[in-house]
Amino acid sequence: MHILVINSGSSSIKFSVYSAGGAEPQSMFEGEVSGIGSGKASLKFRDAAGRDLTGGSPEVKAENPVEAIGVVERALNSGAMPQIDAVGYRVVHPGPKLKRHVRLSDEVMRDLKEAAEFAPLHDPVAIEMIEDAMQRIPRAAHYACFDTVFHETMPEAASTYALPEKYREQGVRRYGFHGLSCESVVRQLRTAGIRLPQRMVIAHLGSGCSVTALLAGRSIDTTMGLTPTGGVVMGTRPGDLDPGLVLYLLRKMNGDAELERMLNRDAGMVGLTGLPNDMKMVREGAAKGDSRAQLAIEVFTRSVRKAIGGFSWLMGGLDAVVFAGGIGEHDARSRAEILEGLEEMGIRVDPVLNDAEIHDPADMLRAIHASESRSRVFVVPSREDLMIAVHVARMRREATA
């Protein structure tokens, strides 16, 4: 069985092809269409050995997601590519009706379109892309995988907002996101033969950031809520805000569309620094004495540290802290600064292990805690695409059993 995984963002589409004949799906090809809508879109496409398959021409025309899917289709039709048997999509928000990963049908598509009001900047684009891809690859079975499913194990007290019942009945609750990333962390720890920590937090830190509390590998609470906008400070999103502040901003702006765009695209680290959404550039600015960059790092670090500390209190201590996502995996200084404030809880990082440069992907999963640390600290790569392939393979097998 060959599975195409499509993981779309606001300006990029990552795609990969997995062979799912064995116990664990194996990546055969990986690619990305980036810069969608910028007039300077580009394609990266390589096989499992890292060989470039773009033919030396990475520039492509992709002014919208539909054109980007066309680029993906043409890439997959070039050379001796396997026939695609199933396609799995990462979808941000399923809404209140869909609580499991599902095969796409007319009914499911209607539910997704209804759920678009929960994620108006993400879901409509994803739906448009899915509909186009289903037409381009009609012989394959198509599936939607949701970041929220992993958090369905949260207790009601964690998912409930203190709002009137009529809104809660409409599906207003804390859903949580980055679930596929968290699930991939749990799976990789188990696969590596590491005894799964009983009380663990996963800090997924990238452009979007969240912290999730897990007991025995199951989510019991998380920082993101109804949408991916809340929680800790992120690259372009502010994290949690006083509801009164949102009302104040709405009165000052030209309607909710402007406010929604600001909260999703122009806030967070970008809003604090005036710099692009790139932690490396923020740190370079801070090193040169840019006070806005220095403040942004402090605000970001403080918000993540508070979340980890709060979940530690909730669970009566921590057996492990895991860092994932682009910042979590690659920014040693962020990891060190976040945990510096938690040393009184017995969490200590080994600076040599933390600062070590890792070049082999096989070594990305690693422990970085000091020998005297009461809690283990790991860096684990986020493998959302693998989890989508795992779920699609399972659903496909169940459907044909």
Secondary structure, 3 states (H helix, E strand, C coil): CEEEEEEECCCEEEEEEEECCCCCCEEEEEEEEECCCCCCCEEEEEECCCCECCCCCCECCCCCHHHHHHHHHHHHCCCCCCCCCEEEEEECCCCCCCCCCEECCHHHHHHHHHHHHHCCCCHHHHHHHHHHHHHHCCCCEEEEEECCHHHHHCCHHHHCCCCCHHHHCCCCCCCCCCHHHHHHHHHHHHHCCCCCCCEEEEEEECCCEEEEEEECCEEEEECCCCCCCCCCCCCCCCCCCCHHHHHHHHHHCCCHHHHHHHHHHHCHHHHHHCCCCCHHHHHHHHHCCCHHHHHHHHHHHHHHHHHHHHHHHHHCCCCEEEEEHHHHHHCHHHHHHHHHCCHHHCCCECHHHHHCCCCCHHHCCEECECCCCCCEEEECCCCHHHHHHHHHHHHHHHHHC
